[in-house]
Amino acid sequence: MTGFKSGISILEVILAAALFAVFSTAVIRVMIQSLDTHLLAGQQAQALGKASEGLEALYSIANHSFSALSDTVSSGLSSAGGQWNYSGTGDSFDIFTRTVSVSQARRDSSGNYVNSGGLPAMNTKKVVSTVNWTVMGSRGNSIVLSGYFSDWRSPVRRTGLLVYGDGGTSSDAIRFTILDPLTLTWSPPATVDVDPSATNKALRSVRIFSSRTRNEKIMLSRHYNGSQQQIFASVYNGSVWGNIIQLSSWSSSTLLDVRNFDGAYQANGSFMAVYSDNTTIPKVRVWNGNVWGTAFSAQNIGGIPVYVTARARPGTNEVMTAYFDAQSDTNTQYFNGGAYAASSWSLHPEHSVTAPMAGIEYIDFTWNPVDPLKGALIYTQGNSDKNMNIRIFTANGSGSGSWSALAETTNQSELGPMQVTASAASTYLACDKDSQPTPDIYCFTANGTPSWSSPVNNIITTGSDVGFHRSFDVEFEPWTALDALVVYSDNTTVPKFRSFDSFSGAFSAQGDVPALGAVLRTVRLEPNSSSNDIMSLLTDNNQDLYTFVWDGVANAFYSAGNGYFLTPQGVNGSSVSDMWYDFAWDNF
């Protein structure tokens, strides 16, 4: 029997080697990729840690001194003595390089952060921390972290809008100009026309209001064309004016110097305009951000309103309104925050049926910034009243409330126009200009009981500008609401001011503002809710308008060199007694 010997042929060896090479290459490739992935993951974790450290370092710089967080395109960081600082153009760690950048943050018209365009976001910086490295000697990788830091401790300088009449008593010219908070300059005046079909509707009184929920302001204005008076509402969307409507119109050549309208933004973002149509029933119209609703009636107050005050209760849709009418009555009614209808209004018992004169600003109302359930009404009663009267309203939180008993100040001379403001110390500060041939201006404080007190130096001046216009105003600095400012006329070209300290209960000595072109006639103050700054609006006997900003940090007016200093604005107002101008800070 013939046999053979088994074994592995050369061909089999070659085939086995080839198969081994194929499979071992695949395995090696998988092993290399696994190692590569593992290596990259480790490097990414290290890079993320370094990028995070970069943002933390920038936060440390900002927290130590926000002004030190200056703009930079590409910087490194170093730490010394427990404090981070910029250092060089980048940081190197083994294979990693880190850079940080800081720039001015910007927002669009909806309030969203954008990389370009939009408007500067005040006291806010965009911060970026970037770490770059190379993987396996050739492939570049990076980790980028970004965020926004704000100086929450700093009062915010905001944009503001000034409107004023510039056509005397014959032209309907209304100008507006914008205050830039970065450059502290005013834009060139532009024009808003409430009725392009006419040119003779002279502006006699105006108020402007700023929304907290969108980039928007609303102007309410009263006009006179020689025979008719009209009230208009106009909407400014941050760029242009529009949605202009006529609220009311009537034939009358009397009571041209009053303000028979007012308005307030509610917590839901809607704006409520309350105004006279020369009847005894105030009318109401609401802007919801898109359209004006149909006009509806509030409750009948028994007289034609000549002064109207509307104040939304903070954080709610409820609105307190106060009225002084042509019969010298004082009334209030309350909107319960419900449906926009007459049934949502509650008329309170009449506060007063007499006053020294008709057509004078004998009412004011303010809510308490500390206790938003409380508010104060000041008013006059009696034909020769010499005591300011105050009552405290306590809201019940469900659309209604009740009034306290009446409290009266000590005797002054016969009362004139009056104003009230509230402090964070839960006190109210009220001032009045009397009707003497050389008028005095008195100020008093009241608590929530209420009861009155006379602060030190509460006789502000014994010789203000003659007449029944308001030649003073008083407001608390809004950010802290503990110090107040009163600006007033002493019948000279040099406006005067005093500050009030809630802790000491005293007014400061009299200070001077730079001289105007003529005797100071009217004053309006508008606090900036995001700082202690207060815009002062001043008109003189030439019917010229000036602006001047109070620095609540330094407790002094801003110095020369920018638009916060005394700045001439309009030169052709309608009357030395009218409030044909107003200003509103941005609240959005």
C-alpha positions as CSV (number, residue, x, y, z in Angstrom):
1,M,0.0,0.0,0.0
2,T,1.3,3.3,-1.1
3,G,0.9,6.2,1.5
4,F,1.6,9.9,1.6
5,K,2.7,12.3,4.3
6,S,0.3,15.2,5.3
7,G,1.5,18.8,5.8
8,I,0.9,22.5,5.0
9,S,1.7,23.6,1.5
10,I,3.4,26.8,0.6
11,L,0.1,28.1,-0.8
12,E,-1.7,27.5,2.5
13,V,1.0,29.3,4.4
14,I,0.8,32.3,2.0
15,L,-3.0,32.3,2.3
16,A,-2.9,32.1,6.1
17,A,-0.4,34.9,6.3
18,A,-2.6,37.1,4.1
19,L,-5.7,36.5,6.1
20,F,-3.7,37.2,9.3
21,A,-2.5,40.5,7.8
22,V,-5.9,41.6,6.9
23,F,-7.5,40.8,10.2
24,S,-4.6,42.1,12.2
25,T,-4.6,45.4,10.3
26,A,-8.3,45.8,11.0
27,V,-7.7,45.1,14.7
28,I,-4.7,47.4,14.8
29,R,-6.7,50.1,13.0
30,V,-9.5,49.8,15.6
31,M,-7.0,49.8,18.4
32,I,-5.4,53.0,17.0
33,Q,-8.8,54.7,16.5
34,S,-9.8,53.7,20.0
35,L,-6.6,55.2,21.4
36,D,-7.1,58.3,19.2
37,T,-10.6,58.7,20.5
38,H,-9.5,58.2,24.0
39,L,-6.7,60.7,23.6
40,L,-9.0,63.3,22.0
41,A,-11.6,62.8,24.8
42,G,-8.9,63.4,27.3
43,Q,-7.6,66.5,25.5
44,Q,-11.1,67.8,25.1
45,A,-11.7,67.4,28.8
46,Q,-8.5,69.3,29.6
47,A,-9.4,72.0,27.0
48,L,-12.8,72.4,28.5
49,G,-11.3,72.8,31.9
50,K,-8.9,75.5,30.7
51,A,-11.8,77.3,28.8
52,S,-13.9,77.2,31.9
53,E,-11.1,78.6,34.0
54,G,-10.8,81.4,31.5
55,L,-14.5,82.4,32.1
56,E,-14.1,82.1,35.8
57,A,-11.0,84.3,35.7
58,L,-13.0,86.9,33.7
59,Y,-15.8,86.7,36.3
60,S,-13.2,87.3,39.0
61,I,-12.0,90.4,37.2
62,A,-15.5,91.7,36.8
63,N,-16.5,90.9,40.4
64,H,-13.4,92.7,41.7
65,S,-13.9,95.8,39.5
66,F,-16.3,95.7,36.5
67,S,-14.4,98.6,35.0
68,A,-11.3,96.4,34.8
69,L,-13.2,94.1,32.4
70,S,-12.2,96.2,29.5
71,D,-12.7,95.2,25.8
72,T,-10.0,93.0,24.4
73,V,-9.8,91.0,21.1
74,S,-7.3,88.5,22.3
75,S,-5.6,88.4,25.7
76,G,-4.0,85.9,28.1
77,L,-4.6,85.7,31.8
78,S,-2.4,85.6,34.9
79,S,-3.1,85.4,38.6
80,A,-1.1,87.2,41.3
81,G,-2.1,87.7,44.9
82,G,-5.3,85.9,44.4
83,Q,-6.5,88.2,41.6
84,W,-6.7,87.6,37.9
85,N,-5.6,90.1,35.3
86,Y,-5.1,90.3,31.6
87,S,-1.6,89.2,30.5
88,G,-0.1,89.1,27.1
89,T,-1.9,87.8,24.0
90,G,-2.6,84.2,25.1
91,D,-1.7,81.4,27.5
92,S,0.1,78.2,26.7
93,F,-0.3,74.9,28.5
94,D,1.5,72.0,27.0
95,I,-0.2,71.5,23.6
96,F,-3.0,74.1,24.5
97,T,-3.3,77.8,23.8
98,R,-6.0,79.9,25.5
99,T,-7.2,83.3,24.6
100,V,-10.1,85.4,26.0
101,S,-12.0,88.2,24.4
102,V,-14.3,90.9,25.9
103,S,-16.7,93.1,24.0
104,Q,-19.7,95.4,24.4
105,A,-22.9,93.3,24.5
106,R,-25.7,94.3,22.2
107,R,-29.5,93.6,22.1
108,D,-32.0,93.7,19.3
109,S,-35.4,95.4,19.6
110,S,-36.9,92.3,21.2
111,G,-34.2,92.3,24.0
112,N,-32.3,89.3,22.6
113,Y,-28.5,89.4,22.6
114,V,-27.0,89.7,19.1
115,N,-23.5,89.5,17.8
116,S,-23.9,92.7,15.6
117,G,-26.4,95.4,15.1
118,G,-29.0,96.3,17.7
119,L,-28.2,98.6,20.6
120,P,-25.6,98.5,23.3
121,A,-26.7,96.5,26.4
122,M,-25.8,98.9,29.2
123,N,-23.2,97.7,31.8
124,T,-23.1,94.3,30.1
125,K,-20.1,92.6,28.4
126,K,-19.9,89.6,26.1
127,V,-17.0,87.3,27.3
128,V,-15.5,84.5,25.3
129,S,-12.8,81.9,26.3
130,T,-11.2,79.9,23.5
131,V,-8.8,77.0,23.8
132,N,-7.0,75.7,20.6
133,W,-4.7,72.7,20.2
134,T,-3.5,70.2,17.6
135,V,-4.3,66.5,17.6
136,M,-1.7,64.0,16.4
137,G,0.4,66.8,15.1
138,S,-1.9,67.9,12.3
139,R,-5.6,68.2,13.0
140,G,-6.7,71.4,14.7
141,N,-9.4,71.4,17.5
142,S,-10.9,74.1,19.7
143,I,-13.3,74.6,22.6
144,V,-15.2,77.9,22.8
145,L,-17.2,79.0,25.8
146,S,-19.1,82.4,26.0
147,G,-21.4,84.3,28.2
148,Y,-22.6,87.7,29.3
149,F,-21.5,89.5,32.5
150,S,-23.5,92.5,33.9
151,D,-22.5,95.0,36.5
152,W,-25.4,94.4,38.7
153,R,-24.1,96.7,41.4
154,S,-23.9,99.7,39.1
155,P,-26.8,102.1,38.4
156,V,-27.8,101.8,34.8
157,R,-27.6,104.8,32.5
158,R,-30.5,104.5,30.1
159,T,-31.6,106.0,26.9
160,G,-34.3,108.6,27.2
161,L,-36.8,110.4,25.0
162,L,-37.7,114.1,25.3
163,V,-40.7,115.6,23.6
164,Y,-41.7,119.3,23.5
165,G,-43.8,121.8,21.6
166,D,-41.9,124.1,19.3
167,G,-44.6,126.0,17.5
168,G,-45.8,128.6,20.1
169,T,-49.6,129.0,20.1
170,S,-50.1,128.9,16.3
171,S,-48.1,125.8,15.0
172,D,-48.5,122.2,15.8
173,A,-44.7,121.5,15.7
174,I,-43.7,118.7,18.2
175,R,-40.0,117.9,18.4
176,F,-38.4,114.8,20.0
177,T,-34.8,114.1,20.7
178,I,-33.1,111.0,22.2
179,L,-30.4,111.0,24.9
180,D,-27.6,108.5,24.2
181,P,-26.4,106.9,27.5
182,L,-23.0,105.9,26.1
183,T,-22.0,109.3,24.5
184,L,-24.2,111.4,26.8
185,T,-25.3,113.4,23.8
186,W,-28.7,114.3,22.4
187,S,-29.7,113.4,18.9
188,P,-30.7,116.1,16.4
189,P,-34.4,117.1,17.0
190,A,-36.9,115.3,14.8
191,T,-40.6,115.9,14.3
192,V,-43.7,114.0,15.2
193,D,-47.0,115.1,13.6
194,V,-50.2,114.0,15.2
195,D,-52.4,115.3,12.4
196,P,-50.8,115.8,9.0
197,S,-54.0,117.4,7.7
198,A,-53.5,120.5,9.9
199,T,-50.7,122.8,11.0
200,N,-52.4,124.9,13.7
201,K,-53.0,122.4,16.5
202,A,-50.6,123.9,19.0
203,L,-49.3,121.6,21.7
204,R,-50.5,122.8,25.2
205,S,-49.8,119.8,27.4
206,V,-48.0,116.5,26.9
207,R,-47.1,113.3,28.9
208,I,-44.9,110.4,27.7
209,F,-44.8,106.9,29.2
210,S,-42.2,104.1,28.9
211,S,-43.1,100.4,28.6
212,R,-41.3,97.8,30.8
213,T,-42.2,94.9,28.5
214,R,-41.1,96.2,25.0
215,N,-39.1,98.9,23.3
216,E,-42.0,101.4,23.3
217,K,-43.2,104.7,24.5
218,I,-46.6,106.3,24.3
219,M,-47.3,110.1,24.1
220,L,-50.6,111.7,25.2
221,S,-50.9,115.3,24.1
222,R,-53.6,118.0,24.2
223,H,-53.8,120.6,21.4
224,Y,-55.6,123.8,20.7
225,N,-56.3,125.3,17.3
226,G,-57.9,128.6,18.3
227,S,-61.4,127.1,18.8
228,Q,-61.2,123.4,19.5
229,Q,-59.2,121.3,21.9
230,Q,-58.1,117.8,21.0
231,I,-56.3,115.0,22.9
232,F,-54.2,112.5,20.8
233,A,-52.3,109.3,21.6
234,S,-49.2,108.3,19.7
235,V,-47.0,105.2,19.9
236,Y,-43.2,105.2,19.4
237,N,-41.8,101.7,18.7
238,G,-38.1,102.6,19.2
239,S,-37.7,103.8,15.7
240,V,-40.8,105.6,14.4
241,W,-44.1,107.1,15.6
242,G,-47.3,105.4,14.5
243,N,-50.8,104.2,15.6
244,I,-51.7,107.9,16.2
245,I,-55.4,108.3,17.2
246,Q,-57.5,111.2,18.3
247,L,-59.0,110.4,21.7
248,S,-61.4,113.3,22.1
249,S,-62.2,116.8,20.8
250,W,-64.4,119.6,22.0
251,S,-65.0,123.4,21.4
252,S,-63.6,125.6,24.2
253,S,-61.2,128.4,24.6
254,T,-60.9,128.2,28.4
255,L,-58.7,126.0,30.7
256,L,-55.9,125.8,28.2
257,D,-53.2,125.3,30.9
258,V,-54.6,122.2,32.5
259,R,-53.8,118.5,32.1
260,N,-57.1,116.6,31.8
261,F,-55.5,113.3,30.8
262,D,-53.0,110.8,32.1
263,G,-52.0,107.2,31.5
264,A,-50.2,104.2,33.0
265,Y,-48.7,100.9,31.9
266,Q,-50.1,97.9,33.6
267,A,-48.3,94.7,34.6
268,N,-49.8,92.8,31.6
269,G,-47.9,95.3,29.3
270,S,-51.1,97.1,28.2
271,F,-51.2,100.9,28.4
272,M,-54.3,102.6,29.8
273,A,-55.1,106.2,28.8
274,V,-57.6,108.0,31.0
275,Y,-58.9,111.4,29.6
276,S,-61.6,114.0,29.4
277,D,-64.0,114.5,26.5
278,N,-65.4,117.6,28.2
279,T,-68.1,115.6,30.0
280,T,-68.5,114.5,33.6
281,I,-67.6,110.9,32.6
282,P,-63.9,110.2,32.1
283,K,-63.1,108.0,29.1
284,V,-60.6,105.1,28.9
285,R,-58.8,103.6,25.9
286,V,-56.3,100.7,26.1
287,W,-53.3,99.9,23.8
288,N,-52.3,96.2,24.0
289,G,-49.1,96.5,22.1
290,N,-50.7,96.0,18.7
291,V,-53.9,98.0,18.5
292,W,-56.0,100.5,20.4
293,G,-59.1,99.1,21.9
294,T,-62.5,100.7,21.7
295,A,-63.1,103.7,24.1
296,F,-65.2,103.0,27.1
297,S,-66.5,105.0,30.1
298,A,-65.3,105.1,33.7
299,Q,-67.7,106.2,36.3
300,N,-69.4,109.6,36.4
301,I,-67.5,111.9,38.7
302,G,-70.1,114.7,38.6
303,G,-67.8,117.4,37.1
304,I,-65.7,117.9,34.0
305,P,-62.1,116.8,34.8
306,V,-59.4,119.5,34.5
307,Y,-56.6,117.5,36.2
308,V,-56.3,113.7,36.0
309,T,-53.8,111.4,37.7
310,A,-53.5,107.7,36.8
311,R,-51.1,105.3,38.7
312,A,-51.0,101.5,38.2
313,R,-50.5,99.6,41.4
314,P,-47.0,98.1,41.2
315,G,-47.0,94.6,39.8
316,T,-50.7,94.5,39.0
317,N,-53.3,95.6,36.4
318,E,-55.1,97.7,39.0
319,V,-55.1,101.5,38.5
320,M,-55.9,104.3,40.8
321,T,-57.2,107.5,39.2
322,A,-57.7,110.9,40.8
323,Y,-59.6,113.9,39.4
324,F,-59.9,117.6,40.1
325,D,-62.8,118.9,38.2
326,A,-64.2,122.2,36.9
327,Q,-66.5,122.4,39.9
328,S,-63.5,122.2,42.3
329,D,-64.4,118.7,43.4
330,T,-61.8,115.9,44.2
331,N,-62.8,112.4,43.3
332,T,-61.0,109.0,42.9
333,Q,-62.1,105.8,41.3
334,Y,-60.3,102.4,41.1
335,F,-59.9,100.0,38.2
336,N,-59.9,96.5,39.6
337,G,-57.6,94.9,36.9
338,G,-60.4,93.0,35.2
339,A,-62.3,93.5,32.0
340,Y,-61.9,96.8,30.2
341,A,-65.4,98.0,30.9
342,A,-67.2,100.5,33.1
343,S,-68.2,97.7,35.4
344,S,-64.5,97.3,36.4
345,W,-64.4,100.8,37.9
346,S,-65.4,101.7,41.5
347,L,-66.1,105.3,42.3
348,H,-65.1,106.2,45.8
349,P,-67.0,108.6,48.1
350,E,-66.1,112.2,47.1
351,H,-63.1,113.5,49.0
352,S,-63.8,117.2,48.6
353,V,-66.4,119.5,47.0
354,T,-64.6,122.9,47.3
355,A,-61.1,124.3,46.6
356,P,-59.6,127.8,46.6
357,M,-59.7,128.1,42.8
358,A,-60.6,126.0,39.7
359,G,-58.0,125.0,37.2
360,I,-55.1,124.5,39.6
361,E,-53.2,121.2,40.1
362,Y,-54.7,120.5,43.5
363,I,-54.3,116.7,43.4
364,D,-51.6,114.1,43.2
365,F,-51.4,110.4,44.1
366,T,-48.4,108.0,44.5
367,W,-48.0,104.3,45.5
368,N,-45.5,103.3,48.2
369,P,-42.4,101.6,46.7
370,V,-42.0,99.4,49.8
371,D,-45.6,98.4,50.4
372,P,-47.4,98.3,47.0
373,L,-50.7,97.9,48.8
374,K,-50.4,101.5,50.1
375,G,-50.8,104.8,48.3
376,A,-51.3,108.4,49.2
377,L,-53.6,111.1,47.9
378,I,-53.0,114.7,48.5
379,Y,-55.7,117.4,47.8
380,T,-57.3,120.5,49.1
381,Q,-60.7,121.3,50.5
382,G,-62.4,124.5,51.4
383,N,-62.5,127.9,49.6
384,S,-59.5,129.3,51.5
385,D,-57.8,126.0,52.4
386,K,-54.3,126.5,54.0
387,N,-53.6,122.9,54.9
388,M,-52.6,120.1,52.5
389,N,-54.8,117.1,53.1
390,I,-53.7,113.4,52.8
391,R,-55.5,110.1,52.9
392,I,-53.9,106.7,52.6
393,F,-55.4,104.0,50.3
394,T,-55.0,100.4,51.3
395,A,-55.6,97.9,48.5
396,N,-57.0,94.6,49.5
397,G,-55.1,92.7,46.7
398,S,-58.3,91.6,44.9
399,G,-59.3,94.7,43.0
400,S,-60.6,97.0,45.8
401,G,-59.5,98.8,49.0
402,S,-60.3,101.4,51.5
403,W,-59.3,104.9,52.5
404,S,-57.9,106.1,55.8
405,A,-59.1,109.1,57.8
406,L,-57.9,112.6,56.7
407,A,-54.8,114.3,58.1
408,E,-54.0,118.0,57.5
409,T,-50.6,119.8,57.5
410,T,-50.1,122.9,59.7
411,N,-51.3,126.2,58.3
412,Q,-49.6,127.8,55.3
413,S,-51.1,130.5,53.1
414,E,-53.9,129.6,50.7
415,L,-52.9,126.5,48.8
416,G,-51.7,126.3,45.2
417,P,-50.3,123.4,43.0
418,M,-49.0,120.4,44.9
419,Q,-47.0,117.2,44.4
420,V,-46.3,114.0,46.4
421,T,-43.6,111.3,46.2
422,A,-42.9,108.3,48.4
423,S,-39.7,106.9,49.9
424,A,-38.3,103.5,50.7
425,A,-38.7,104.4,54.4
426,S,-42.5,104.2,53.9
427,T,-42.9,107.9,54.2
428,Y,-44.4,110.4,51.8
429,L,-43.0,113.8,51.0
430,A,-45.4,116.4,49.7
431,C,-44.8,120.0,48.6
432,D,-47.0,122.9,47.8
433,K,-46.7,126.4,46.3
434,D,-49.1,128.8,48.0
435,S,-51.0,131.7,46.3
436,Q,-49.4,134.7,48.1
437,P,-48.2,137.7,45.9
438,T,-44.7,136.4,46.6
439,P,-45.4,132.6,46.9
440,D,-43.9,130.3,49.5
441,I,-43.1,126.7,48.8
442,Y,-43.5,124.3,51.8
443,C,-42.7,120.6,52.1
444,F,-44.0,118.1,54.7
445,T,-43.5,114.4,55.4
446,A,-46.3,112.0,56.3
447,N,-46.3,108.4,57.5
448,G,-48.8,105.7,56.7
449,T,-51.1,106.4,59.6
450,P,-51.2,109.2,58.3
451,S,-49.8,112.0,60.3
452,W,-47.7,115.0,59.1
453,S,-44.3,116.2,60.2
454,S,-42.4,119.3,59.4
455,P,-38.8,118.5,58.2
456,V,-35.9,120.8,59.0
457,N,-35.7,123.6,56.5
458,N,-39.2,122.7,55.2
459,I,-39.9,126.2,54.0
460,I,-38.1,125.8,50.7
461,T,-38.4,129.4,49.6
462,T,-40.4,132.5,50.5
463,G,-40.3,134.1,47.1
464,S,-41.1,131.8,44.2
465,D,-42.3,132.7,40.7
466,V,-45.7,134.5,40.8
467,G,-48.6,132.5,39.3
468,F,-50.6,129.3,39.7
469,H,-48.3,127.2,37.6
470,R,-46.0,124.6,39.2
471,S,-42.7,126.3,39.6
472,F,-41.2,123.3,41.5
473,D,-41.1,119.6,41.6
474,V,-40.0,116.9,44.0
475,E,-39.0,113.3,43.5
476,F,-37.1,110.6,45.4
477,E,-34.0,109.1,43.9
478,P,-35.6,105.9,42.6
479,W,-32.8,103.3,43.0
480,T,-32.5,103.7,46.8
481,A,-35.6,105.9,47.3
482,L,-34.1,107.4,50.5
483,D,-32.9,110.8,49.3
484,A,-35.1,113.3,47.5
485,L,-34.6,116.3,45.2
486,V,-36.7,119.4,45.0
487,V,-35.9,121.9,42.2
488,Y,-37.7,125.3,42.3
489,S,-37.9,128.9,41.2
490,D,-37.1,131.8,43.6
491,N,-38.2,134.2,40.9
492,T,-34.7,134.6,39.4
493,T,-32.9,133.3,36.4
494,V,-30.9,130.9,38.6
495,P,-32.9,127.7,39.4
496,K,-32.5,126.5,43.0
497,F,-32.4,123.0,44.5
498,R,-32.4,121.3,47.9
499,S,-31.9,117.6,48.7
500,F,-33.8,115.8,51.4
501,D,-32.4,113.1,53.7
502,S,-35.0,110.5,54.9
503,F,-32.8,109.4,57.9
504,S,-32.2,112.9,59.3
505,G,-35.6,114.2,58.1
506,A,-34.0,117.4,56.9
507,F,-33.6,119.5,53.7
508,S,-30.1,120.6,52.8
509,A,-29.1,124.2,52.3
510,Q,-30.1,125.9,49.1
511,G,-28.0,125.2,46.0
512,D,-27.8,126.9,42.6
513,V,-28.2,125.6,39.1
514,P,-26.5,127.5,36.2
515,A,-28.5,130.5,35.1
516,L,-31.2,130.3,32.4
517,G,-32.0,133.0,29.9
518,A,-34.9,134.3,31.9
519,V,-36.8,133.7,35.2
520,L,-37.5,130.0,35.9
521,R,-41.2,129.3,35.4
522,T,-42.0,125.6,35.4
523,V,-40.3,122.4,36.6
524,R,-40.7,118.7,36.0
525,L,-38.5,115.9,37.4
526,E,-38.3,112.4,35.9
527,P,-36.4,109.8,37.9
528,N,-34.4,107.0,36.2
529,S,-35.8,103.8,37.7
530,S,-32.5,102.0,37.2
531,S,-30.3,104.5,39.0
532,N,-30.4,107.5,41.3
533,D,-30.3,109.9,38.3
534,I,-33.1,112.4,37.9
535,M,-33.9,114.3,34.7
536,S,-34.7,117.9,35.4
537,L,-36.9,119.8,32.9
538,L,-36.9,123.6,33.2
539,T,-38.7,126.3,31.3
540,D,-38.2,130.0,31.6
541,N,-40.2,133.2,31.0
542,N,-39.1,133.2,27.4
543,Q,-40.8,129.8,26.9
544,D,-37.4,128.1,26.4
545,L,-36.8,124.6,27.6
546,Y,-33.7,123.2,29.3
547,T,-32.6,119.8,30.5
548,F,-30.2,119.0,33.4
549,V,-29.5,115.7,35.1
550,W,-29.0,115.1,38.8
551,D,-26.4,112.6,39.8
552,G,-27.9,110.7,42.8
553,V,-24.6,109.0,43.7
554,A,-22.7,112.3,44.1
555,N,-25.8,114.2,45.2
556,A,-25.0,117.0,42.7
557,F,-25.9,117.9,39.2
558,Y,-23.6,116.6,36.5
559,S,-20.7,118.9,35.5
560,A,-20.1,120.5,32.1
561,G,-19.0,118.5,29.1
562,N,-21.9,116.4,28.0
563,G,-25.7,116.2,27.5
564,Y,-26.2,115.6,31.2
565,F,-25.2,119.1,31.9
566,L,-27.6,122.1,31.5
567,T,-28.7,121.9,27.8
568,P,-31.0,124.3,25.9
569,Q,-33.7,122.4,24.0
570,G,-36.9,124.0,22.6
571,V,-37.2,127.8,22.3
572,N,-40.9,128.2,21.3
573,G,-43.3,126.8,23.9
574,S,-47.0,127.6,24.0
575,S,-47.2,129.3,27.4
576,V,-45.2,130.1,30.5
577,S,-47.8,128.1,32.5
578,D,-48.2,125.0,30.3
579,M,-46.4,121.7,30.6
580,W,-45.8,121.5,26.9
581,Y,-42.8,119.1,27.4
582,D,-42.0,115.8,29.0
583,F,-39.2,113.2,29.2
584,A,-39.2,109.4,29.8
585,W,-36.3,107.1,30.5
586,D,-36.2,103.7,28.9
587,N,-37.7,101.0,31.2
588,F,-37.3,98.0,28.9
